[in-house]
Amino acid sequence: MSCRSLRLRLSAGLIFLALFVLIDEIIKEGYTFDPVDLINPQITHEKLFVILIALALALGWRRKK
């Protein structure tokens, strides 16, 4: 397995986890995303979602050679 393939698989896995966190937020809290929770000092679903999406985008970014 090439490095590129591994990065894309990890990126897809992180997107799946981010969607899982978003669904969990809907089930537990009753809403999808509250930007106010981003400034909350505790770990929140919103922070996990943003971190996972950012990592997925960073790993999925294709560099031109």
C-alpha positions in Angstrom: 0.0 0.0 0.0 1.4 3.3 -1.0 1.7 6.4 1.3 -0.9 8.2 -0.8 -3.4 5.4 -0.5 -2.9 5.2 3.2 -3.4 8.9 3.6 -6.6 8.8 1.7 -7.9 5.9 3.7 -7.1 7.7 7.0 -8.8 10.8 5.6 -12.0 8.8 4.8 -11.9 7.2 8.2 -11.6 10.6 9.9 -14.5 11.9 8.0 -16.5 8.9 9.1 -15.6 9.5 12.7 -16.5 13.2 12.3 -19.9 12.3 11.0 -20.3 9.8 13.9 -19.6 12.6 16.4 -22.1 14.9 14.6 -24.8 12.2 14.8 -24.0 11.6 18.5 -24.4 15.4 19.1 -27.8 15.3 17.4 -28.9 12.3 19.5 -27.5 13.6 22.9 -28.1 17.3 22.6 -30.8 17.7 20.0 -29.0 20.0 17.7 -26.2 19.7 15.1 -23.6 22.4 15.8 -23.4 25.2 18.3 -20.5 27.6 17.6 -20.7 28.9 21.2 -19.4 25.4 22.3 -16.1 26.1 20.4 -15.1 28.6 23.0 -16.2 26.4 25.9 -13.0 25.3 27.9 -14.3 21.7 28.1 -14.0 19.2 25.3 -17.2 19.3 23.3 -18.6 17.5 20.3 -18.1 20.6 18.2 -14.4 20.7 19.0 -14.0 17.0 18.2 -15.9 17.5 14.9 -13.7 20.5 13.8 -10.5 18.7 14.7 -11.5 15.5 12.9 -12.6 17.4 9.8 -9.4 19.5 9.8 -7.2 16.4 10.1 -9.2 14.7 7.3 -8.7 17.7 5.0 -5.0 17.9 5.8 -4.5 14.2 5.1 -6.6 14.2 2.0 -4.9 17.3 0.5 -3.2 16.4 -2.7 0.1 17.9 -3.6 1.0 18.5 -7.2 4.4 17.1 -8.1 
